[in-house]
């Protein structure tokens, strides 16, 4: 990144030579983001139909854990079968998982379907960052990330609409069938639009033990949400932290790394950037898991209306990321602090405003939460990739998606733990929901404040 970054316009990004790659990447982001908002909209209807309220957070953690597995396998698959085939496989696997969810008779089987979907979504997300890193010059990265974030603008309309319409007319399963059809269309379009390329000479086998440890940590954290006793919950949380620490120790000694060699180091730009990605992802995660439940139970909103309320976070992320994409280099440092601080204010506002009537009073707080992460996300990613050690550029790029998905998964697991401890495990009685609606967002303010402190530290380092 150079001082000329701010004066590079959108026309440079939208040149014909970048168009095909960007179109495919935007399509993949649309598929993923539409599904996220669609799922948030239909989950209350799913619970009403087949039960399983205690497993609500598992629909996210299963998806995200599988996404992490896929992200770590992206380099292996791309090297052996090529980027185009990997992208197409990701879209098709995503569709298969959606069909499994559509046919599921219980929440437990929906969780399994989400796990399958997650593998496809993880492939699409990881390839997006690698292709931006390998295809575009550094000065275009912020605008490319802003464009990918801009894809959420369409999903804000389509996702809640698909989920809300099907749920409102008593056919939440139809929403999953619709997603499966869109995934098939994307796979066919990608096969036609992307160059065949070459598969390369092959890569080392995926880091199975490290992936297993990371997914085990997420699974154990999720189990803590439904553990019956406080001591059991505490033991599972400690075990999850231990599994994650073990993964990092093994990865640093490995010849082929899952993460950069300085991952989560507080003395390097890439390491601090990954800490910041983890914490802002954790802070953002409870919005999409529990907010529709809170809005429908406390305010009687229909699925479509609650879906569009939750989409306010995505709209905030998109709108602000597009607005700040061309800011000066000095301003990006300030946004690394201001963004997480806005997230903390948004979470606190959600906790305080959610019980009030009318429901629309909480919308500005939801928007602020999304605007906070949108104002800093592209510049965090830019620093993670720009600060990568020589020879680790692709690993640093792909690690963004891995750490992001890990943060979302851990955040969803912790949100489930807090919600169930606050009484949501007893069902969807108004008093239980009101208690959980206060404590879930309030607890995540701490993650946002930690992110702001990390952002201040990262902003003081010179940008390469």
Secondary structure, DSSP 8 states (H G I E B T S, - for coil): --TTGGG--HHHHTSHHHHHHHHHHHHHHHHHHHHHHHHHHHHHHHHHHH--GGGTTHHHHHHHHHHHHHHHHHHHHHHHH-HHHHHHHHHHHHHHHHHHHHH-SSHHHHHHHHHHHHHHHHHHHHHHHHHHHHHS-GGGHHHHHHHHHHHHHHHHHHHHHHHHHHHHTT-HHHHHHHHHHHHHHHHHHHHHHS------S------HHHHHHHHHHHHHHHHHTT-SSHHHHHHHHHHHHHHHHHHHHHHHH-SS-SS-TTTT-TTSHHHHHHHHHHHHHHHHHHHHHHHHHHHHHHH---HHHHHHHHHHHHHHHHHHHHHHTT--HHHHHHHHHHHHHHHHHHHHHHHHHTTSSSGGGGHHHHHHHHHHHHHHHHHHHHHHHHT--TT-HHHHHHHHHHHHHHHHHHHHHHHHHHHHHTTGGG-S-HHHHHHHHHHHHHHTHHHHHHHHHHHHHHHTS---
